[in-house]
Amino acid sequence: MSNSLRECISSVLMTQTIEEEKNIASNQLADIRTHIRNCDISEKPKLIAKMMFFHMRGENTSWGNMEIINLMNNERESYKRIGYIAASVILNDNNELITLMTHTILKDLISNVERIQIIALILLSNIISSELAQSCASSVAKCLESSNPMIQKHAGMTAVSIVRVSPEFMEIFKPYIAKIMNSMTHSVVSVGISMALELLKLSPNEGEHFAKYLSSFSKIIRNLYTSRPPQEFKFGAGLFFDPFLQIKIMKIISAIKSPSEEIDDILSTIITGVDVQRNTGRSLLLQAVDTIGRVAKKPSLISLAYNQIGRLFNFPESNIIYLALSTFSRILYSDKSMIERSSSDSVVLQRYKSNVVRCLDHRDPSIRRRALDVITALVDESNVETLIPEVLAYLQFSDIDFRSEMINKVFTSIQRFSPNPKWTFDTVLKLLIESGNYASGEVVNSSCSLISSNSPLHSYMIVSLKTSILENPEKQPLVQIAAWAIGEFIEQYDIEIINMFKVILMLPQTIVETKCFIITAVSKIGVRFHNENEILPILFELSKNCDLEIQQRSGEMFRILNSPMLSEQLMLTSPQDIQEPEVVESKVEIQSKSIVEENRIVPPPGSILVQKTSDFEIYFECKRNDTNPNQIAIRSSVFNLGSVPLSNFSVQYGVPTGWGIVVKQPSSNVLEPIGGKPIQQVLFLENQAQGTFAMRTQITYMYRSQPLKEMGQIGNIFQ
């Protein structure tokens, strides 16, 4: 083992093939295993450093873990340091040997040598587990009392790591947050803010406690933004004064959620004056916009902020365009669910829809996907007729992988915001003609449902579909939909259609699933118009097909058509829409009834509107218990505002500490279209600690094939 660490690394990096590298690694690791247990202590740091290198190259070095722990326990600082670094690199929080390190870590956390304390804190931050947190939390808290800013900084970050794996230890660290944030050292203040942010994640109500710091925070940002930076904190060619701390302060302001004129002023200064030509400036702009969206007092400031992001579309650089789209996406998909399209945020962003549509044709696939997310959220009733055609124009030129994803999202928007069924059909037909081979089975099913539910348009639809498949017989989803619709709703026998289907059956690109659609369609046509003799030869030939599925389908239809009594029963009647079973309403003390007249919602008498979205409204009827006023019965009534039923409809209610809630089963999980019955559900509340009432709601449902989620908050309705 004469070669040094540098020579060992060079020999590996200079190899020309993987086999050569593997040979060197195997020989080196074998030598390390042979010598490490009996070698002089001065040799062990070099051997363990080599182990780290080979571990990072993907080699198995678990056999040397005990040697790492032994080196950590060495009294010599330089040796101990190598041991700690190796433990950070090689070990993780699931390693069984971590319990053997606990004593060493606890001893080093109270060392008189500050550098040793720091490396112990760094290791804890990297490999913290619930067991280590249990053993070391109190020692880390004592490190926060240190007068050394470096120890304070590392102890604060270790505290954050501990709280993330064991939130119950926040109470130990909470008293130190204010002291750390009042430090004169930037990095310590930043760590204090990280601790405060972690506390606010666990207890959002603590925001009121930190509100007293808002004035100081705004002054610090103003000073950092407007002052000339000293050499220590210069960043971005000396133009920016500690942007990391500026961003961290804006994050805590967002979390506190306490609007003020002072904060509005400094955020307005940042978004209008920052240099967006530089990455640092754009980072400050994006964080300022995010903060404005959460805490701005002036609505006009939000509009100004979004306009500043819109300016980024004028830059040619791909990373800048991606940042703009990502920001819009975060705004439109708040809390992982799409915001209401009538909201002020959505309305402001509508002016940039043409910029977003152009991004659908960008050469960068990540930009195209992000643009699709944004444009899907911007489509609404007011712009669907102009925006969807623009999107379709880009769709036919997009790459294969992106097109499948795009079709599903565009199809859902067409369904949801269509002005009338004819426009829906025409647009879907265009979508299927231009990109039909990339459509999913859900698109086929939903298209068939659209045709079935619009009987006045059947003749128009059949003619359009017939013409379309004559010109595009290779578009499989289009042919499947056309075959189903023609088989179900054609009004007279048409030999041209039969011949057309025969040709499509013989095409080499026609897939098995499409052939099965056609087999069923021609069978139904033959029975309906008593032309079985013309259809039976087609089925007989297909029954000899080498594909088992086609054999089975055509053979079954052949036997059915040869049995008049059976064919009359099975092939003439089109499937009807399945009606939801009528649900008997639960009897509760609240006796008022919900009334729906002619497509118009009339809320239950005495009810309160507690939540409204673009798809539905929720009303509450409330009654207190005469013998115990702290007990309240509520009946919720959810009304659909659209013409499409919402399936899998579920509402979850949450109340704050001090309130009890019992939720009964809803009357249904399908919210009928406007004019239909509401979903009703009974809730029983009890004020157990005289607390102020508040309620959060989480509503999930399916809008045709699209799963949606809405979050809501209900204030004190009993005032």
Secondary structure, DSSP 4 states (H G I P E B T S, - for coil): --S-HHHHHHHHHT-SSHHHHHHHHHHHHHHHHHHTTTS-GGGHHHHHHHHHHHHHTT---GGGHHHHHHHHT-SSHHHHHHHHHHHHHH--TT-TTHHHHHHHHHHHHT-SSHHHHHHHHHHHHHH--HHHHHHHHHHHHHHTT-S-HHHHHHHHHHHHHHHHH-GGGHHHHGGGHHHHHT-SSHHHHHHHHHHHHHHHHH-GGGHHHHGGGHHHHHHHHHHHHHSPPPGGGEETTTTEE-HHHHHHHHHHHHHH----HHHHHHHHHHHHHS-TTSHHHHHHHHHHHHHHHHH-SSHHHHHHHHHHHHGGGG---HHHHHHHHHHHHHHHTGGGSPPPTTSHHHHHHGGGHHHHHHGGG-S-HHHHHHHHHHHHHH--TTTHHHHHHHHHHHHTTS-HHHHHHHHHHHHHHHHHH-SSHHHHHHHHHHHHHHHGGG--HHHHHHHHHHHHT-GGGHHHHHHHHHHHHHH-TT-HHHHHHHHHHHHHH--S--HHHHHHHHHHHH-TT--HHHHHHHHHHHHHHHHHTT-HHHHHHHHHHHTT-SSHHHHHHHHHHHHHHT-HHHHHHHHSSPPPPPPPPPPPPPP-S-----EEETTEEEPPTT-EEEEE-SSEEEEEEEEE-SS-TTEEEEEEEEEE-SSS-EEEEEEEEE--TTEEEEEPPPS-S-BPPTTSPPEEEEEEEEESS-PPP-EEEEEEEEETTEEEEEEEEE--TT-
